[in-house]
Amino acid sequence: MQPDTIVLVHGFWVTPRAWEGWIAHYEDKGFRVIAPPYPGFEVEVEALSGNPAPIETVTVPAIISSLEKLITGLDRPPIVMGHSAGGAFTQILLDRGLAAAGVVINSAPTEGVPVVPMSQVRSLFPVLKNPANRHRAVGLNFDQWRYAFTNTFSETQARATYQRYHIPAPGSIVWDSALANLRPGRTDTYVDFRKAGRAPLLFLSGEYDHLMPPKVQLSNAKRYKARGTDTEVKVFPGRSHLMPVQDGWQEVADHALDWALAHS
């Protein structure tokens, strides 16, 4: 029996609002679509920007726990799709056997992916430049947003997305992700790359993504070693990090769904 539900997991610096086009698109195809916010993110973009306290305190275990509770309450495993940090969380959900198939779009890496391109360092520098940001919610100014998220958008489109979608990000999680491969023991973003029986996983990457460049996706995908599991990568030409709202996003959404249905 094929999945009838799609769970969309957003990344940092945005909320589920970034999935608004995909939600309507998939609902029109007859699917139940759920785009859950992180714990404490249940308000709109404007409210979170005005009061970022929930952003400062959110943790990866709390995010995964809320997603796990949602998914285990469904009558069958869903297709899970995640963007950016949501891509790393999607991989964790697959590692726990909670999805029929997974698609990650410009995914943040899980623990054990050491590739750190300079464009990624520059994109994350607004958070990493000050250790005190580990205890703050850190936003991007427009120039930083355009470099990290919308570098192939027109300036008009980039400003429109900044106004509609941007919120601060949790400095603690960004810092922990940056240090994940330097700490002994397992971190919050650990997955077992050799786990047998994992659901199929597709990596979708934007050719010109500065924040999570294709080489990060390729390195992450190559670490999955278990026989009998499907792991594929596709790079979309001319795309930036914010692919879910970039012109032509329907092509990305349709490819993600078609692949997931064919492999689930």
N, C-alpha and C positions, 0 to 999 in steps of 0.2 A: 504494500500500500504506500503510495507516494505521499510525501509531506504535504500538508494543507496549510501550514503556518510558516511564516518567515519572520525571524527575529533580527532586527537591525540594531547594531551596537555602535554608538557614536564614539568619536575620539575626544581628545582634549582641545581646548580653545573653541569648542562648539558644543551645542546641545542636540537632542533629537530633531530639532527644527531643520538641521542640515539634511535630514532624510525626507523632507516633506514631498519632494517630487517622486521619490521611489515609493513612498507609502501609497500615494494615489495610483501610481503606475501598476503596482502589484495588486492592489485591491481591484482595479479594473480587470485584472486577469483572473479574479475569483479567489485570491488568497486572503487568508487572515494575516494581517501585518501588525506586528508589535514593535514599537521603537521605544524601549524603556529608558528613562533617564537614570543616571547614577543616583545613589542615595543622597537626598538633599537637593537634587537638581530638578525637582518636580515643578519649579516655577519657570516663568519665561526668561528669555535672554536678558531683557532689560532689568528684571528683578535681581538676577544673579550678578549682573554687572554692578548694580547698586549696592548689593550686600553679598560679598563673596565669601562669607564665613563658611557656608557648606562646602565650598571648593577647597578651602584650606584644610579641612578635617577629613575629607574623603580618603579612603585607603583601597588598595587593590583587593585585599580579602573581602572588604565590604561590598565592593562592586561585583566580584565573582559570586559571592553568596546571594546577592539579590537576583542576579541572572540565573543562578542555579535554582533558586526557589521558583522563579517564574517558569522555567522550562520544565521542571519536574511536575508542575501543575497542569501541563498540557496532556492531551490524550495520546499523542504520539510525538516522537522527536521531530523538531523543526529543522528547516534550513536556517543556519545562522550566518549572517554577514556582518563583518565589522570593518570600520574604517579607522586607519591610523592606530591610536592606542586601542581602539575597539577591535582591531585585527589581532593584537596580542591576546586580548581577553577571549576572542573567538577561538584562538588556538588552545587556550587553557580549557575552554568548554569542550572542545573536541577531545582533548587529552583525557577528560573525565567521562567521555562516552555520552555526551548530552546533546548530540546533533546528528541528523541524518546525513548532512553534508555541510561543509563550511566554505565560505568565500571571504577572503580578506583583501581589502582595497588599500593600497599604499600603507601596508601594515607596519606598525612599530615592531621591532624584533622582540622575541622572547629571550630569556636568559640563554647565553651560550652562543650568541651571534656577535662576533667581535668587530665586524666591519663598521667603521665610523668615518664616512666621507666628510670632507671639509665643509660641503654645503650643509650637512646635517649639524655640524658644530656651530656654524654661523646661525642656522635657524634656531637652535636651542640656546644660543649665547645670552639672550635676554633673561633666561632663568639661571643658567649656570655661572654667570659672571659674578654672582654674589652668593656665598654660602648661606646668608641670612634668608635667601629666597626659599630655602627648604621649609620654612615655616609660614610661607605666604602664598596667596593666590597671585599669580603673575600674568598680567596681560601683555599684549603686543601693541605697539603703535602701528599706524597704517603701513609705513614702509616695511616694518618687520613682518607684518601679516602678508604683504604682497610678495616679499621674498620667499617666505616659508610656505605659503598656501596657494597663492594665485599669480605666480610669476609669468604665466602665459596668458592671463586674462588681459583684456583692455583695462585701462585705468578706471573707466566708468564702472565696468563690471566688478573690478576688484573692490572699489569703494562701496558698491552696493552690497557685496557679500560681507564686507567688514562690518557694516552697519547692521546687517540683519542677523549674522551668525556669531560674531566674535564675543567670547567671554574670557576671563582669566583662566589659567590652568593651575592645577595643584603642584606647587613647586616641590613638595616632598616626593611625589611619585616620579616626576621628571628627573630629579636628582638620583633617586634610588635606581631608576632605569639606567642612567648613565654610569652608575657605579656597580651595576649588577655583576659584571664579569670580573670585578676586582675583589669581590668579597668571597670568603670561603663559605661553603655550604650552599644550599638551595635558597633562592630568593622567591618573592611572590610571583614572578613571571616564569617559573620553571615549568617545562614540559618534558615528557619522555620521548625523545625523537625516535627511539627504537621500539615504541609500543606497537604491538600487533593489534590488528582489528580496529585501528583508528578510522573514523569516517573520512571520506574523500575531502581533499583540501585544495582549493584553487587560490593562487596569489595573483592579483591584478595590480599592475604597477603603471604609473604615469611616467612617460619617457623623460620628462623634465622636472620631475618632483625633486625639490631641494631638501625637504624635511626627511623623507624616507625614500631615497633614490632607488632605482631598480636593482643596483648591486646589493642593497640591504635585503630586498625581497628574495633575490636569487640565493644569497648566502643562507638566509633563513630556510628556504625551501630545500636546499641541498642537504641540510642537516637531518631531514627525515629519512631514516634508513630502513625502516621495517619493510620486509617483503610483503607483497600482497596489499599494500595501501596505495591509494592514488594521490599523488601530489603533482600539481602542474603550475606553470607560471605563464602569464601572458602580459606583455607590455603594450600599452596603448600609446601610439605616437602622439606627440604634441601636447600631452596632458600634464597638469600640475598636481599638487597634492590634494586640492579640494575637488577631486573628480566627481563626487556625488552631486555637485551643483554646476559643474562646468558645462558649457554648451556641448550638446551631444551626449549628455549623461545617459540618455535612454539606451544608446548602444552598449554602454558598460553594464547597465542594469539588466538588459536582455541577455547579454552573454553570461553574466553571473547566474541568472536564473536557469537558462537553458543547460548550462554545464552542471549545475547542482541537481537538476531533475534527471539528467542523463546518467549521473553517477551515484545518486542516492539509492 
